[in-house]
Amino acid sequence: MKNSSKNKMKFQMCNIVLIGALSVFNAVAKEKPKPGEGDDNRPVRPNRPVLNELDNTQQRLKELLISLEITSINETELNLPKIADPISQLGKKLFFAKNLGGEQSVACVSCHHPMLGGGDDVSLSVGVSAVNEINQASHDLLGHGRFNGLNVNNLPSIPRNAPTIFNLGLNNRAMFWDGRVEMRRNNAIVTPDSIIGENGRPRADRNIPADATLAAAQARFPLNSPAEMRGDFLSTVTDDEFRAALVDRFTNMDESFVSVWPTEFNKVFGDDEVNIDRISHAIGEYERSMLFVNSPWQQYLKGDENALTDEQKAGALLFFSPTQEGGAGCSGCHQGSEFTGFRYQMAAYPQFGPGKGNESATSTSQDFGRENTTKRVEERFHFKTSSLLNVEVTGPYGHTGAYQTLEEVVRHYNNPRESINILFGMQDTSEAVNENAPFCQLPQVLDLMIKNAKTCAQLYPNAYANSVEVTDYLELARDEVVETRFALRGRRNLNDEQITRVVSFLKALTDPCVKDRNCLSPWILEENEQLAFPDNNPLKAHDRNESSL
């Protein structure tokens, strides 16, 4: 207890110092960067070259990829399940099972539908107790038009954007934006249920089977989240007791839930036993079967020089070229064939929504990101670098889904502060968020404004201040006023044509299957499968127009 008190006092003192530093920093007037300056107002070094991405692009790109050892993904070496495998088929049924939701109002697919980019196509996810525009319970409505029926203004209670489940099998490092489910180098998996050792670090979660995949470990935790899937069901019991109660719904031990789930498990495991390990394993294998890498970029890496347009090749050259050579330097973080190093960066993305309850200079709706997991202040505002595979269909972007387009995302790396000002329409001496600003026109925010007859500033009064605070912190980190693990570095701004080229290249990372309903059909619970479902409560996904997804 003494150590706990000391740590708490140390943390509070650190916050006081940081808030003071931010106050001093904000007292200094900031000018907009001039042409040729980085986003921290420092001139780009005069000897830094300007990359001409249109000069001998093909040859230079080939040489660059060789030097970076970028190769195509060899699907045969990945050892991933196929969707036709019995375990994946069982996982698909469980993924669409609303009986895994505490109040039976939500399933895993509610936030991760294949036709919605493997996510839910909204900025912040809506979990339990969903309603439609006229406040009718609408649990099977996914995407736009899905509202939180528990909040007076229908605001989402989930604080972060739903990451895509596409290509989840390529991730063997960490899950969630803050990496709270993580595989260590010795293949031990640490989770929020891990015991903290004497050295202050979490130990391997003893509840996770030794041979479990990272996807299977992750699948256990949304079930326990009150906002995501649990609701108020058995709110006073432990997580283990809660999971046991869920399992009873699939074993016929609970008379209220009669099903043929034991028979389904027998087909896969050879006996009727249903337990949380088997449930999470099956869901994880369904997710890991979603391998979508057959993109124009992959074809180019395999030798088809015509798979990319000239514009996409120029964008690739910018993407992979380091900043010291005049490039965009994107591959410094988005590394390798998966376009992510699975590391944590502070890129100063906008912060809105309920946050994680972190107290700050602006409010308690802030989100300290990775710091919430590691308790290390130097990881404040750090979030996991997302993979860019199929990024064209996985928006909106950022941990809060604050950017609707890839153009906005790329422009953010030019100048985070200016991009946030543009997002909220806070230019020059503006004192109020512009209702026509991109943030207020985000589809989810606009729907909330219309439904509740509120301005976006009324719905999210702290959004701009929270976002500016994060940008201030980034600039403090660059000035070495605060210590951080990895703060976004400044670079020469890309011009409009270069931004267009980079975005064009990003779209070349799209597997055509993820935009084709027929191609995605094996991963979707079709009508005939709904009729033959193991219980009477499958999620029959549809959009706001009642069209099946």
Rosetta blueprint (number, residue, H / E / L):
1 M L
2 K H
3 N H
4 S H
5 S H
6 K H
7 N H
8 K H
9 M H
10 K H
11 F H
12 Q H
13 M H
14 C H
15 N H
16 I H
17 V H
18 L H
19 I H
20 G H
21 A H
22 L H
23 S H
24 V H
25 F H
26 N H
27 A L
28 V L
29 A L
30 K L
31 E L
32 K L
33 P L
34 K L
35 P L
36 G L
37 E E
38 G L
39 D L
40 D L
41 N L
42 R L
43 P E
44 V L
45 R L
46 P L
47 N L
48 R L
49 P L
50 V L
51 L L
52 N L
53 E L
54 L L
55 D L
56 N L
57 T H
58 Q H
59 Q H
60 R H
61 L H
62 K H
63 E H
64 L H
65 L H
66 I H
67 S H
68 L H
69 E L
70 I L
71 T L
72 S L
73 I L
74 N L
75 E H
76 T H
77 E H
78 L L
79 N L
80 L L
81 P L
82 K L
83 I L
84 A L
85 D L
86 P H
87 I H
88 S H
89 Q H
90 L H
91 G H
92 K H
93 K H
94 L H
95 F H
96 F L
97 A E
98 K H
99 N H
100 L H
101 G L
102 G L
103 E L
104 Q L
105 S L
106 V L
107 A L
108 C H
109 V H
110 S H
111 C L
112 H L
113 H E
114 P H
115 M H
116 L H
117 G L
118 G L
119 G E
120 D L
121 D L
122 V L
123 S L
124 L L
125 S L
126 V L
127 G L
128 V L
129 S L
130 A E
131 V E
132 N L
133 E L
134 I L
135 N L
136 Q L
137 A E
138 S L
139 H L
140 D L
141 L E
142 L L
143 G L
144 H L
145 G L
146 R L
147 F E
148 N E
149 G L
150 L L
151 N L
152 V L
153 N L
154 N L
155 L L
156 P L
157 S L
158 I L
159 P L
160 R L
161 N L
162 A L
163 P L
164 T L
165 I L
166 F L
167 N L
168 L H
169 G H
170 L H
171 N L
172 N L
173 R L
174 A E
175 M E
176 F L
177 W L
178 D L
179 G L
180 R L
181 V E
182 E E
183 M E
184 R L
185 R L
186 N L
187 N L
188 A L
189 I E
190 V E
191 T L
192 P L
193 D L
194 S L
195 I L
196 I E
197 G L
198 E L
199 N L
200 G L
201 R L
202 P E
203 R L
204 A L
205 D L
206 R L
207 N L
208 I L
209 P L
210 A L
211 D L
212 A L
213 T L
214 L H
215 A H
216 A H
217 A H
218 Q H
219 A H
220 R L
221 F L
222 P H
223 L H
224 N H
225 S L
226 P H
227 A H
228 E H
229 M H
230 R H
231 G L
232 D L
233 F L
234 L L
235 S L
236 T L
237 V L
238 T L
239 D H
240 D H
241 E H
242 F H
243 R H
244 A H
245 A H
246 L H
247 V H
248 D H
249 R L
250 F L
251 T L
252 N L
253 M L
254 D L
255 E L
256 S L
257 F L
258 V L
259 S L
260 V L
261 W H
262 P H
263 T H
264 E H
265 F H
266 N H
267 K H
268 V H
269 F H
270 G L
271 D L
272 D L
273 E L
274 V L
275 N L
276 I H
277 D H
278 R H
279 I H
280 S H
281 H H
282 A H
283 I H
284 G H
285 E H
286 Y H
287 E H
288 R H
289 S L
290 M L
291 L L
292 F L
293 V L
294 N L
295 S L
296 P H
297 W H
298 Q H
299 Q H
300 Y H
301 L H
302 K L
303 G L
304 D L
305 E L
306 N L
307 A L
308 L L
309 T L
310 D H
311 E H
312 Q H
313 K H
314 A H
315 G H
316 A H
317 L H
318 L H
319 F H
320 F H
321 S L
322 P L
323 T H
324 Q H
325 E H
326 G L
327 G L
328 A L
329 G L
330 C H
331 S H
332 G H
333 C L
334 H L
335 Q L
336 G L
337 S L
338 E L
339 F L
340 T L
341 G L
342 F L
343 R L
344 Y E
345 Q E
346 M E
347 A L
348 A L
349 Y L
350 P L
351 Q L
352 F L
353 G L
354 P L
355 G L
356 K L
357 G L
358 N E
359 E L
360 S L
361 A L
362 T L
363 S L
364 T L
365 S L
366 Q E
367 D L
368 F L
369 G E
370 R L
371 E H
372 N H
373 T H
374 T H
375 K L
376 R L
377 V H
378 E H
379 E H
380 R L
381 F L
382 H E
383 F E
384 K E
385 T L
386 S L
387 S L
388 L L
389 L L
390 N L
391 V H
392 E H
393 V H
394 T L
395 G L
396 P L
397 Y E
398 G L
399 H L
400 T L
401 G L
402 A L
403 Y E
404 Q L
405 T L
406 L H
407 E H
408 E H
409 V H
410 V H
411 R H
412 H H
413 Y H
414 N H
415 N L
416 P H
417 R H
418 E H
419 S H
420 I H
421 N H
422 I H
423 L H
424 F H
425 G L
426 M L
427 Q L
428 D L
429 T L
430 S L
431 E L
432 A L
433 V L
434 N L
435 E L
436 N L
437 A L
438 P L
439 F L
440 C L
441 Q L
442 L L
443 P H
444 Q H
445 V H
446 L H
447 D H
448 L H
449 M H
450 I H
451 K H
452 N H
453 A L
454 K L
455 T L
456 C H
457 A H
458 Q H
459 L H
460 Y L
461 P L
462 N L
463 A H
464 Y H
465 A H
466 N H
467 S H
468 V H
469 E H
470 V H
471 T H
472 D H
473 Y H
474 L H
475 E H
476 L H
477 A H
478 R H
479 D L
480 E L
481 V L
482 V L
483 E L
484 T L
485 R L
486 F L
487 A E
488 L L
489 R L
490 G L
491 R L
492 R L
493 N L
494 L L
495 N L
496 D H
497 E H
498 Q H
499 I H
500 T H
501 R H
502 V H
503 V H
504 S H
505 F H
506 L H
507 K H
508 A L
509 L L
510 T L
511 D L
512 P H
513 C H
514 V H
515 K H
516 D L
517 R H
518 N H
519 C H
520 L H
521 S H
522 P H
523 W H
524 I L
525 L L
526 E L
527 E H
528 N H
529 E H
530 Q H
531 L H
532 A L
533 F L
534 P L
535 D L
536 N L
537 N L
538 P E
539 L L
540 K L
541 A L
542 H E
543 D L
544 R L
545 N L
546 E L
547 S L
548 S E
549 L L
